[in-house]
Amino acid sequence: MLLSGDSGYGLFDWLIPPFRHNPQDPAECRFNVTHKSTRRIIECAYGILKERFPCLNHLRLEPSYSGQIVMACATLHNLATAEDFMVEGSTIDDEESNNNDGNGGGNSRLNSLLHYFR
């Protein structure tokens, strides 16, 4: 497994930072551009997870246990945002579109989710 790091880190077998010097070679330039865009996507995903699950902001646990918590949060996030997430034979989006009276759609969604997890 390789990790993508920022330029503050050194090069290791398992960690690949961008080129620190001003790259002159076109391949190095393309690598840095791709590296930067990939890291931006990953950092945005971390930001979304940390916003949805504030407990991730201050995890002070052993790494193996922290990893399990992060995986659980990512799994719950994926379930909550999946377009084809089915509850009682219909999608959550269908339930919301049928109930447009203010907070009713949110309550319906919450009740369906609670029923799913029972």
N, C-alpha and C positions, 0 to 999 in steps of 0.2 A: 504494500500500500504506500502511496506517495501522498504527502500533504503539501498544500500550496501555502507558502508563508510570505510575509511582507519582506521588504528589503532590509529590515532590521535584524534578520536572522541570517545565519551562515548556510552554506550549502552542505547538506548531508545526504546519505543514501535515501532517507525517508522524507526529507524536506527540501522543496525546490522553491527558492525565492526568485524574484526577477533579477535581471542583470543590473548591477549597481552603477556601473560606469555608463557613460552615454554611448549606447550601442551604435556602431557604425555599419555592421553587417545587417543586411535586410532580414535575414532569418532571426537574428537577435531582436530586431525591432518588432517583427511579427509575434515572436514569443512573448515579449513584454506586453504588447497590446492584448493578446489573448489571455495572458496571465492576469492582467489587471481586470479585464471584463469578467473572467471566471471568479476571481476573488470578490468582485462587487456583487455578483449574484449570490454567492455563498454568504457574504456578510448581510445582505438583505434578508435572506432566509433565516439567519440567526436572529436578526432584529424582529422579524415577524413572530418567531417562536417565543422570544423573550417578552414581547408585548402581550401575547396571549397567555403565557405562563410566567408571571413575575417571579415565581420561585427559582427560575433559572438564573436570575440576576445575581444571586448570592449563594450559590451552592458551595458549601464548605464540608464536603464529604469525601470519602475515599474514591479514587478515580473509577473503579469498577462499579460502585454503587451510583455514582454520578452519571456514568454512561447509561445505566439502566433507566434512570429518571429521564434523561434526555431522549432516549429511544421511546419511552412511554409517551412523553409529551409530543414527539414528532408523529407517533402513530395516532394519538387522539386528534392532533391537528389535521392529519390527512383524512381521518374519518369525518371530521366536521366540515371539511371543505370539498370533499369528493362530490363531483357533479352527479354521479350515479348512486349516491348513498341512499339506500332504500329503507324506508320505515313503514311497516304495515302495508306493503304493496304499492306505495306511491313515493315519489321523491319528495324531499323536504320543500323544494322549489314549488311543486304543485300545491302543497298545503298552504304555502304563503300566498300564492296567487289567488287562492279561493277565499282568503280571509284578509281583506284590505281595511279593516276597521281599526286603524291605529295600532295598538299594541297586541291585538288579537293574534296576528301572524306570529309574533315572537312567542306568545304564550303557547300557541299551538305547536310551534317547533320545539319548545322546551319540554312540553308534555310528551310529545312523540319520542324525543330523545330519552327522557326519563323512563318511558315505557320500554324502549329498546334495551336499556341497561338493567332492567329488572329481571 
